[in-house]
Amino acid sequence: MEQLNVLIFSASFGAGHVRAAEAIMEELRIKESNVKITHLDFGAFLSKTFNSFIKSTYIELIKYTPKLWGKFYYRTSKIPPDSLFQRFLNGLGRREFVKLIKSLKPDLVICTYPTVAGVLAQQRLKGILNVPLVTVVTDYAVHSQWIHSGVDLYIVGCESVYDGLVARGIPPSSIRITGIPVSPKFEWTLDRQEILKKLHLKPHLPTVLVMG
Protein backbone atom coordinates (compact mmCIF):
# COMPACT_ATOMS: atom_id res chain seq x y z
CA MET A 1 0.00 0.00 0.00
CA GLU A 2 1.32 3.43 -0.96
CA GLN A 3 2.17 5.67 1.97
CA LEU A 4 -0.13 8.65 2.62
CA ASN A 5 1.95 11.80 3.17
CA VAL A 6 0.12 14.42 5.25
CA LEU A 7 1.37 17.88 6.25
CA ILE A 8 -0.42 19.58 9.15
CA PHE A 9 0.01 23.24 10.09
CA SER A 10 -1.11 24.63 13.44
CA ALA A 11 0.04 27.58 15.56
CA SER A 12 0.98 27.88 19.22
CA PHE A 13 -1.01 31.09 19.76
CA GLY A 14 -3.08 29.47 22.50
CA ALA A 15 -3.33 25.69 22.77
CA GLY A 16 -6.54 25.02 20.82
CA HIS A 17 -5.08 24.98 17.31
CA VAL A 18 -2.26 22.65 18.38
CA ARG A 19 -4.60 20.29 20.26
CA ALA A 20 -6.87 20.01 17.22
CA ALA A 21 -3.86 19.16 15.05
CA GLU A 22 -2.68 16.54 17.53
CA ALA A 23 -6.16 14.98 17.63
CA ILE A 24 -6.17 14.73 13.83
CA MET A 25 -2.75 13.08 13.92
CA GLU A 26 -3.94 10.51 16.47
CA GLU A 27 -7.02 9.70 14.40
CA LEU A 28 -5.05 9.42 11.16
CA ARG A 29 -2.65 6.94 12.76
CA ILE A 30 -5.62 4.85 13.90
CA LYS A 31 -7.43 4.93 10.54
CA GLU A 32 -4.43 4.75 8.17
CA SER A 33 -1.99 1.84 8.44
CA ASN A 34 0.66 3.53 6.30
CA VAL A 35 0.80 7.26 6.90
CA LYS A 36 3.58 9.81 7.28
CA ILE A 37 2.57 12.94 9.18
CA THR A 38 4.58 16.15 9.45
CA HIS A 39 3.25 18.65 12.00
CA LEU A 40 4.62 22.20 11.87
CA ASP A 41 4.05 25.40 13.84
CA PHE A 42 3.17 28.46 11.74
CA GLY A 43 5.06 30.68 14.19
CA ALA A 44 8.33 28.93 13.35
CA PHE A 45 8.18 30.52 9.89
CA LEU A 46 7.97 34.05 11.28
CA SER A 47 10.80 36.12 12.70
CA LYS A 48 11.41 35.38 16.39
CA THR A 49 10.67 38.99 17.31
CA PHE A 50 7.37 39.09 15.42
CA ASN A 51 6.33 35.66 16.69
CA SER A 52 7.07 36.59 20.31
CA PHE A 53 5.22 39.89 19.91
CA ILE A 54 2.08 38.18 18.58
CA LYS A 55 2.09 35.54 21.33
CA SER A 56 2.68 37.97 24.19
CA THR A 57 0.10 40.46 22.88
CA TYR A 58 -2.51 37.71 22.50
CA ILE A 59 -1.90 36.37 26.03
CA GLU A 60 -1.96 39.85 27.58
CA LEU A 61 -5.20 40.80 25.83
CA ILE A 62 -6.94 37.57 26.83
CA LYS A 63 -5.71 37.80 30.41
CA TYR A 64 -6.13 41.49 31.21
CA THR A 65 -8.46 43.06 28.61
CA PRO A 66 -10.72 40.34 27.16
CA LYS A 67 -13.27 42.93 26.01
CA LEU A 68 -10.61 44.63 23.90
CA TRP A 69 -9.73 41.25 22.38
CA GLY A 70 -13.41 40.70 21.66
CA LYS A 71 -13.62 44.00 19.79
CA PHE A 72 -10.47 43.18 17.82
CA TYR A 73 -11.86 39.73 16.94
CA TYR A 74 -15.14 41.24 15.76
CA ARG A 75 -13.48 43.99 13.69
CA THR A 76 -11.09 41.61 11.97
CA SER A 77 -13.96 39.25 11.14
CA LYS A 78 -15.17 41.85 8.63
CA ILE A 79 -11.88 42.35 6.75
CA PRO A 80 -12.39 42.19 2.95
CA PRO A 81 -10.24 39.55 1.16
CA ASP A 82 -8.65 42.23 -1.06
CA SER A 83 -7.74 44.60 1.80
CA LEU A 84 -4.16 45.70 2.43
CA PHE A 85 -4.17 43.96 5.83
CA GLN A 86 -5.36 40.68 4.33
CA ARG A 87 -2.74 40.86 1.59
CA PHE A 88 -0.12 41.38 4.30
CA LEU A 89 -1.33 38.29 6.18
CA ASN A 90 -1.40 36.23 2.98
CA GLY A 91 2.29 36.97 2.46
CA LEU A 92 3.54 35.84 5.88
CA GLY A 93 6.12 33.06 5.48
CA ARG A 94 5.09 32.59 1.84
CA ARG A 95 8.49 31.72 0.36
CA GLU A 96 9.37 29.33 3.19
CA PHE A 97 6.02 27.55 2.90
CA VAL A 98 6.32 27.06 -0.84
CA LYS A 99 9.89 25.78 -0.57
CA LEU A 100 8.96 23.38 2.24
CA ILE A 101 5.86 21.97 0.56
CA LYS A 102 7.68 21.40 -2.71
CA SER A 103 10.40 19.49 -0.83
CA LEU A 104 8.02 17.39 1.32
CA LYS A 105 5.58 16.70 -1.55
CA PRO A 106 2.56 16.00 0.69
CA ASP A 107 -0.58 14.32 -0.64
CA LEU A 108 -2.66 16.58 1.57
CA VAL A 109 -2.21 19.75 3.65
CA ILE A 110 -4.40 20.31 6.71
CA CYS A 111 -4.51 23.68 8.50
CA THR A 112 -5.94 24.21 11.99
CA TYR A 113 -4.84 27.87 12.00
CA PRO A 114 -6.52 30.34 9.62
CA THR A 115 -3.62 32.59 8.62
CA VAL A 116 -1.48 29.79 7.20
CA ALA A 117 -4.52 28.49 5.31
CA GLY A 118 -4.81 31.93 3.70
CA VAL A 119 -1.15 31.97 2.70
CA LEU A 120 -1.34 28.52 1.10
CA ALA A 121 -4.72 29.19 -0.54
CA GLN A 122 -3.27 32.21 -2.33
CA GLN A 123 -0.37 30.15 -3.63
CA ARG A 124 -2.83 27.59 -4.97
CA LEU A 125 -4.87 30.26 -6.73
CA LYS A 126 -1.69 31.55 -8.36
CA GLY A 127 -0.82 28.05 -9.57
CA ILE A 128 2.38 27.91 -7.50
CA LEU A 129 1.12 25.02 -5.35
CA ASN A 130 -1.04 22.12 -6.46
CA VAL A 131 -1.92 20.10 -3.37
CA PRO A 132 -5.35 19.52 -1.76
CA LEU A 133 -5.91 21.98 1.10
CA VAL A 134 -8.18 21.31 4.08
CA THR A 135 -9.04 23.92 6.72
CA VAL A 136 -10.21 22.76 10.14
CA VAL A 137 -12.21 25.59 11.71
CA THR A 138 -11.53 25.52 15.45
CA ASP A 139 -14.02 28.31 16.26
CA TYR A 140 -17.76 28.14 16.89
CA ALA A 141 -18.23 31.39 14.99
CA VAL A 142 -17.56 32.37 11.36
CA HIS A 143 -14.55 34.66 11.04
CA SER A 144 -13.31 36.02 7.71
CA GLN A 145 -9.80 34.72 8.40
CA TRP A 146 -11.04 31.16 7.95
CA ILE A 147 -12.52 31.81 4.50
CA HIS A 148 -10.21 31.56 1.47
CA SER A 149 -11.00 30.78 -2.16
CA GLY A 150 -8.17 28.26 -2.59
CA VAL A 151 -9.39 25.87 0.14
CA ASP A 152 -10.84 22.53 -1.03
CA LEU A 153 -12.59 21.41 2.14
CA TYR A 154 -13.71 22.99 5.42
CA ILE A 155 -14.09 20.85 8.54
CA VAL A 156 -16.41 22.60 11.02
CA GLY A 157 -17.60 21.96 14.53
CA CYS A 158 -21.31 22.75 14.31
CA GLU A 159 -24.23 23.56 12.04
CA SER A 160 -24.14 27.31 12.72
CA VAL A 161 -20.60 27.53 11.32
CA TYR A 162 -21.71 25.44 8.33
CA ASP A 163 -24.58 27.88 7.72
CA GLY A 164 -22.27 30.87 8.15
CA LEU A 165 -19.80 29.57 5.57
CA VAL A 166 -22.60 28.85 3.10
CA ALA A 167 -23.95 32.39 3.65
CA ARG A 168 -20.50 33.72 2.72
CA GLY A 169 -20.41 31.79 -0.54
CA ILE A 170 -18.71 28.51 0.34
CA PRO A 171 -20.38 25.61 -1.53
CA PRO A 172 -22.12 23.14 0.84
CA SER A 173 -20.24 20.30 -0.90
CA SER A 174 -16.98 21.82 0.40
CA ILE A 175 -18.03 21.70 4.08
CA ARG A 176 -18.20 18.78 6.52
CA ILE A 177 -19.66 18.95 10.04
CA THR A 178 -17.57 16.66 12.24
CA GLY A 179 -17.25 18.54 15.50
CA ILE A 180 -13.97 20.14 16.51
CA PRO A 181 -11.29 17.39 16.59
CA VAL A 182 -10.53 15.98 20.03
CA SER A 183 -8.22 13.18 21.08
CA PRO A 184 -9.62 9.66 20.62
CA LYS A 185 -8.65 9.15 24.28
CA PHE A 186 -11.88 10.92 25.26
CA GLU A 187 -13.80 7.98 23.81
CA TRP A 188 -12.16 5.51 26.17
CA THR A 189 -14.32 3.90 28.86
CA LEU A 190 -12.50 4.01 32.20
CA ASP A 191 -13.22 2.56 35.60
CA ARG A 192 -14.68 5.39 37.71
CA GLN A 193 -13.61 3.93 41.06
CA GLU A 194 -10.07 3.43 39.84
CA ILE A 195 -9.86 7.02 38.59
CA LEU A 196 -11.28 8.42 41.85
CA LYS A 197 -8.66 6.49 43.78
CA LYS A 198 -5.86 7.62 41.47
CA LEU A 199 -6.87 11.28 41.81
CA HIS A 200 -7.44 10.97 45.57
CA LEU A 201 -11.11 11.97 45.26
CA LYS A 202 -13.83 10.94 47.71
CA PRO A 203 -16.32 8.60 45.98
CA HIS A 204 -19.30 9.75 48.09
CA LEU A 205 -18.91 13.38 46.96
CA PRO A 206 -19.92 14.82 43.54
CA THR A 207 -17.02 15.41 41.16
CA VAL A 208 -17.05 18.67 39.17
CA LEU A 209 -14.72 19.19 36.20
CA VAL A 210 -14.10 22.81 35.17
CA MET A 211 -12.63 23.29 31.68
CA GLY A 212 -11.75 26.37 29.67
N, C-alpha and C positions, 0 to 999 in steps of 0.2 A: 504494500500500500504506500502511495506517495505521501511524503510528509507535508502536513499543513503548516505553513509558515505565517504566523500572526504577529503583527506589531501593535502594541497597545501604548497609547500616550495618556498620561494623567498629569496632575500637577499637585504639588504639596502646599497649595494655598488653602489650608484647612485640610482635614483628613478625609472628607467625604469622597472626593474624586479618586483618591488613591485606594480607598476601601472598595469602591465600586470596581475599579480595575482589578484588584486582587481577587474579588469574588468571581469576576469573569474568567480570570486565569484558572481558578480552582475548578470551575464548572467545565471549562474547555478540556482540562486534563482528565476529568471524569468521563466526558462524552467522546473525546477523540483519543484513540490509542496511539496515534503517531502525530504529535504536534510539537512544533517549536514555537515558543512564545518569548518575545522580547518586550520588556516593560520599561518605558523611559519616562523621565520627569521633564515636563515642558520647561520648567525653570532652569534646568541644566543647560539649555540652549540660549539663555539670556546672559548678559553680563552679570557678574557676581553682585555688583553694586545695585543694578536695577532690580535683580531678583530679590535681594535682601530688603530693598526699599518697598517693593510690592508686598512682601510677606509681613513686614513689620507694620506697615500702614493698615493692612487688612486686619491684623490681630488687634491693633490699637483701636480701630474704629468699632469692631465687634465688641470689644471689652468695655470701652469707656463711652462711646457715643453711638450706640446701635441705631438710634433714630437717624443720625446723619448717614450711616451706611444704608439704611432703608431708602432714604431720598436718592442717594447715589445709584443704588440698584434700580430704582424706578426710572430715573432719568436716562440711564444708559440702556434701559430696555426699549427705548424709543429711537435709538440711533439708526439713521438710514444706512443701508448697505454701501452707498456711494459717498458717505461722508468722509471728511479728512481723517477723523479719529478712527473710523473703521478701516480705512486704507492703511493707517499706521499700524493697527493691530494685526492686519493681514500680512504685514511684512516682517513681523517679529520672528527671528530665527529661520527665515525662509531659505536661505542658501544652505544652512546646515541641515535642515530637514530634507531638502531635495537630495543632497549628497548622501545622507544616511540611508534614505529609502531606496535610492538606486543601488546602493551597495548591499543592503540586506535583502532586497527583492522579495518583499512579503507578498503573500497571496491576498492578504486582507489587512486593513488598518482600522483599528477601533480607537475612538477618542472619548474619554470621559471628562474632558475639560474643553470648554467651548472655543477658546481662543486658538488653540492648536488646530481644531477642526476647521476654523475659518482660514487659517494659513494654508492648510493642505487642500481645502476645497478650491481656493483661488488658483493653486498650481494645477489642479485637475482641469479647471475651466480653460486655462491657458494652454493645455495640452502638454505641459511639462511632466506631469505625473499621470500614470494610467494604472491605478490600483483601486479596487473597491474601498469605499470609505464609509464607515459606520459611526454615527454619533450616538452616544448613550447619554441621554438627558438626565442629570442627577438632581434636577429641581422639580418641585411640584407646581411651578408656574412657568409660563412661556416668556422667555427673555430673548431679545433680538440676537444676542451673541450666540445662541444655539442654532440659529437659522442661516444656512448657507447653501447656495445653489448647487455647489459641487458635491453635496453629500448624497450617497445612494440610499441609506437607510437610517431612520431614527428609531432608537429604542427608548420608550417612555414609561414612566411609572404609573400613570393613571389616565383615565378617560378625559379629564379636563385639559391635560397637556396635549393629548391627541387632538381634541377639538380646537385648541388654540393654534396648533400647527396647521391644521386644515384651513382655519380661518385666515391664516397668513400665506396661504397658497401652496402649502406642501401637499402633494398628492396622497390620499389615504393609503394607496398601495406601497408608499415609502415609509410607513409608520407601523411599528409593532408595539402593543401594550404588553409589557412583561412584568411590570413592577421594577423598582430600582434594584439593581443586582445586590444581593447579600450573600455572604458565605454559606455554602451548603451545610456547614456545621450547625446552622440554626434549624436545620430539619432533623437533626439527630434526636432520638428519644433517650432521655437520660433518667436514671433512678433518682427520684426526688429526695429520698431519705439519705442517699449517699452524698448528694450535692450539699444538702443542709449540714451534714456532718463535716464535710470538707471545708465549708465556709464558716463553720462554727456558729450556725444559726439555730435558734430554738424552734423545734418543729411545731410546738403548740401556739406559736405566734404567727400572724400574717407576715408574708414577705413582700416588700414593695421594691420594685426595680425602677429607678429614675434614670432616664436616658436623655441625651441631648445631642 
